[in-house]
Amino acid sequence: MYKFRDATKRVIYVGKAKSLRSRLNSYFADITGLHPRTRQMVTTAASVEWTVVSTEVEALQLEYNWIKEFDPRFNVRYRDDKSYPVLAVTMNEEFPRLHVYRGARKKGVRYFGPYAHAWAIRETLDLLLRVFPARTCSAGVFKRHGQIGRPCLLGYIGKCSAPCVGKVSADEHREIVSDFCDFLAGRTDAMIRRLEQEMAAASEELEFERAARLRDDLGALRRAMEKQAVVLGDGTDADVVAFAHDELEAAVQVFHVRGGRVRGQRGWVIDKAEEMDVKDLVDHFLTQFYGEQAERADDPDGGPPVPREVLVPELPADAEALGEWLSGLRGSRVSLRVPQRGDKRALAETVTRNAGEAFTQHKLRRAGDLTARSAALAELQDYLALETAPLRIECVDISHIQGSDVVASLVVFEDGIPRKSEYRRFALREAAEEGDVASIAEVVRRRFYRYLKENAEGAVDPDRPGIDPETGKPRKFAYAPNLLVVDGAGPQATAAADVLSELGVTDIAVIGLAKRLEEVWLPGDPDPVILPRTSDALYLLQRLRDEAHRFAIRYHREKRSKRMQVSALDGVPGLGQARRTALIKHFGSVKKLREARIEEIEAVPGFGRRTAEAVVAALAGEPVTTGESGTT
């Protein structure tokens, strides 16, 4: 195992090799013949470290752990595409809910999918809710209808069993949800037979209306089953993986087959860090993808993280070790193989066609994107007379309305791509009343004071410079940018540069980007630098500034909405901050509080009839009476 580090000791690449001498010789050959990203990695690296392990399985595990720990920017990254929706079932709630979900997996929630489109989930749900009338509403809607004692429209038309108003108990509702999960998990035959038997029994007992309803339920189940094509008849539990690639990028497609049916599909397009063939891509993908799956498999109801079979286009060199590692993740034997004939071979060809189609679409959609990013960084280096290309750029923006709720955002781009995990936001207090220039100075001072503190002598582990030794997590402000961009003109850029100078930070370039004419201002210069309107450098700076503006606006709106939530209740006598907060917490928002009746407000702990009447009057804009005399 080996690690490349840059001049700041940050890990930029992690790899494994049986012969370190042979692998390093391949890196440090004639630089003109290297893969473009390999060339960039080698020229960025300042040192190499290595660790010897006993087995290939240990090497696989250590490689995965290092990639998770250091997040090296030159390693291939298979990140979950949050645009892929799944059907989530919240088994951790008293009344489980079915809903469309995107994002990180949570404990106690079962997931089905991913699906290609959210409408596919909603269409499937609409078919199945007549058979499995489970709750689909949010917590707020569920609580609201429980308070008013009336179900929603779905409860009236039979597509919800209305647990909110007690039409079914918690156990009865959970049984409905369990049947729903069993159906989606592939146990459909028993469900179909049971409904057919119930329909026949109802017909024999002359309960024709019930028999007709069961007939319609059967039709809905069969239509839902038709949407998931049966591809294999032996109940296969497998993932089918395929790739399409060129020298710079690769597309991967995965079809998830459960119970002989395609249950979901995922796809990624990634930058290749070095020259890689299909065997190398398979090796990297299986390690990262199933390692991530295993980390999220903390719910015993969620199923094993690895299927019984993984079908790939080519076996990697360490296929035996990979199979052993995957078997360890699953807890039972996993077959890693290349399908040779029959239905599995046909399905693998279908997945390969999908990978090729996805790669073609990506190329058409983002033609020259990697080249454009490289050109943008090179142009910035040239226009701003920087010693090196600014691989890490940070941008600061201020947001407020006439000086109130002043906040700031700090966004990070690495290699011309947003790095959202390192975005930061600031609530400004000291300089809020002094204008944007003072606010910019405060943000820069706070950000780089933390940077200096976290990199102070004795506070950093030389082997893990970006990792907090106490928590083991990445430090928030451990890395400095090559270029700092502030939203504004000369005064803002000068203020930021002055703060850096005061703190003794002298190796960071600072510019200001003015919105009106898109001028680039250098600290202390009387005239701006004008970038060509069609340049990739200006386009990158605009994207950076717009992203910072978006992030700042969102934080400002969050702060303002929290402040305004309770302001409508300021005029109610005897209603302090704690009781106002209790009201908002109980009803969820001022809007819902406005809709509440006096009796509902009176039911909140600590509220009497008179206070409840005063709250209703205040929200309705009526004069609030105080005291026994009724004077206003």
Secondary structure, DSSP 8 states (H G I E B T S, - for coil): -EEEE-TTS-EEEEE--S-HHHHHHHHTS-GGGS-HHHHHHHHH--EEEE---SSHHHHHHHHHHHHHHH--TTS------TTS-EEEE-TTSSS-BEEEE-SS--TT-EEE---S-HHHHHHHHHHHTTTS--B-S-HHHHHHHHHHT---HHHHTTSS--GGGTSS-HHHHHHHHHHHHHHHTT--HHHHHHHHHHHHHHHHTT-HHHHHHHHHHHHHHHHHHHTS-B--TT---EEEEEEEE-SSEEEEEEEEEETTEEEEEEEEEEE-SS---HHHHHHHHHHHHHHHHHHH---GGG--SS-SEEE-SS--TTHHHHHHHHHHHHTS--EEE---SHHHHHHHHHHHHHHHHHHHHHHHHTTTHHHHHHHHHHHHHHHTT-SS--SEEEEEEEEEETTEEEEEEEEEEETTEE-GGG-EEEE--SSTTS-HHHHHHHHHHHHHHHHHHHTSTTSSBTTBTTB-TTT-SB-TT----SEEEEESSHHHHHHHHHHHHHHT--S-EEEEEETTTTEEE-TT-SS-B---TT-HHHHHHHHHHHHHHHHHHHHHHHHHHHHHHTGGGTTSTT--HHHHHHHHHHHSSHHHHHH--HHHHHTSTT--HHHHHHHHHHHTT-----TTT---
